[in-house]
Amino acid sequence: MLNDKLVYNDRLFYNLYEVINGKKFMLSSPNLKHAYIKGNILVAVHSYLKDKNFGRVFTGSMEIHLPDENILRPDLFVVCDRKILKDKPKLYGVPDFVVEILSRSTMRKDLTVKKDIYEKNGVREYWIVNPFDKSVTVYHLREGKLELDDIYTCLTEEEFNQLDEEEKSEIKTDIKLSIFDDFTITVDEIFDDIED
């Protein structure tokens, strides 16, 4: 595991890192809102995969060693390739689906550098979850490029009622995970129990 050991008051702690383009970056602890969002997505994806014979879902506690030698800990990712899922202490290969939940400290990397790394390595679907405006930006890999598929937004009833009919018709709330035929999650489920 990619971490540094720390001892504080006779207790052992680990600092988790990622290696991005040869540089080591320490990861900060997520806040409560971040943890709730990750939990909501994790429960939905895990429940879907539970009785299937393919794919596993992981969280940032697990590192993924990409072919280009970057080592990342996405907030959540799904691996369908059985070769990657062999009984090893680490995962080597490319996840099929990656979720990064924005925080003030990692936002720039998630939107630029990490997106480029995921694209270069062939991640098939990338979601950027924005807890600040309760939106999910979805990218699909097409001809080697992660292209914007759509942006899904969670609106309050008051915000929705302020829209005109054309704007209301453009709001999308049901997100279909493209790597599976029949998995859908709503933005309301993703942001369930998240206070402003």
ChimeraX attribute file (.defattr): number of C-alpha atoms within 10 A of each C-alpha:
attribute: neighborCount
match mode: 1-to-1
recipient: residues
	/A:1	12
	/A:2	16
	/A:3	13
	/A:4	11
	/A:5	10
	/A:6	11
	/A:7	9
	/A:8	8
	/A:9	5
	/A:10	7
	/A:11	7
	/A:12	9
	/A:13	12
	/A:14	12
	/A:15	13
	/A:16	21
	/A:17	20
	/A:18	21
	/A:19	16
	/A:20	17
	/A:21	13
	/A:22	10
	/A:23	9
	/A:24	14
	/A:25	12
	/A:26	12
	/A:27	15
	/A:28	12
	/A:29	10
	/A:30	14
	/A:31	9
	/A:32	10
	/A:33	18
	/A:34	19
	/A:35	13
	/A:36	17
	/A:37	21
	/A:38	22
	/A:39	16
	/A:40	16
	/A:41	19
	/A:42	20
	/A:43	13
	/A:44	16
	/A:45	22
	/A:46	16
	/A:47	11
	/A:48	14
	/A:49	17
	/A:50	13
	/A:51	8
	/A:52	10
	/A:53	8
	/A:54	11
	/A:55	19
	/A:56	18
	/A:57	18
	/A:58	21
	/A:59	17
	/A:60	17
	/A:61	12
	/A:62	19
	/A:63	21
	/A:64	25
	/A:65	19
	/A:66	19
	/A:67	13
	/A:68	12
	/A:69	14
	/A:70	19
	/A:71	21
	/A:72	21
	/A:73	22
	/A:74	22
	/A:75	22
	/A:76	23
	/A:77	26
	/A:78	22
	/A:79	22
	/A:80	17
	/A:81	15
	/A:82	10
	/A:83	11
	/A:84	16
	/A:85	15
	/A:86	11
	/A:87	8
	/A:88	8
	/A:89	9
	/A:90	15
	/A:91	19
	/A:92	18
	/A:93	19
	/A:94	22
	/A:95	29
	/A:96	19
	/A:97	23
	/A:98	25
	/A:99	23
	/A:100	24
	/A:101	22
	/A:102	20
	/A:103	18
	/A:104	7
	/A:105	10
	/A:106	14
	/A:107	15
	/A:108	12
	/A:109	13
	/A:110	21
	/A:111	13
	/A:112	10
	/A:113	13
	/A:114	20
	/A:115	19
	/A:116	15
	/A:117	18
	/A:118	24
	/A:119	21
	/A:120	16
	/A:121	16
	/A:122	22
	/A:123	23
	/A:124	21
	/A:125	26
	/A:126	26
	/A:127	23
	/A:128	20
	/A:129	26
	/A:130	19
	/A:131	19
	/A:132	11
	/A:133	11
	/A:134	17
	/A:135	20
	/A:136	24
	/A:137	17
	/A:138	21
	/A:139	22
	/A:140	22
	/A:141	18
	/A:142	13
	/A:143	8
	/A:144	13
	/A:145	16
	/A:146	21
	/A:147	15
	/A:148	15
	/A:149	14
	/A:150	13
	/A:151	17
	/A:152	20
	/A:153	19
	/A:154	21
	/A:155	16
	/A:156	9
	/A:157	8
	/A:158	8
	/A:159	9
	/A:160	14
	/A:161	11
	/A:162	10
	/A:163	12
	/A:164	9
	/A:165	10
	/A:166	8
	/A:167	10
	/A:168	12
	/A:169	9
	/A:170	9
	/A:171	15
	/A:172	14
	/A:173	18
	/A:174	14
	/A:175	17
	/A:176	14
	/A:177	18
	/A:178	14
	/A:179	14
	/A:180	11
	/A:181	8
	/A:182	9
	/A:183	14
	/A:184	14
	/A:185	16
	/A:186	18
	/A:187	20
	/A:188	17
	/A:189	15
	/A:190	24
	/A:191	22
	/A:192	13
	/A:193	12
	/A:194	14
	/A:195	7
	/A:196	8
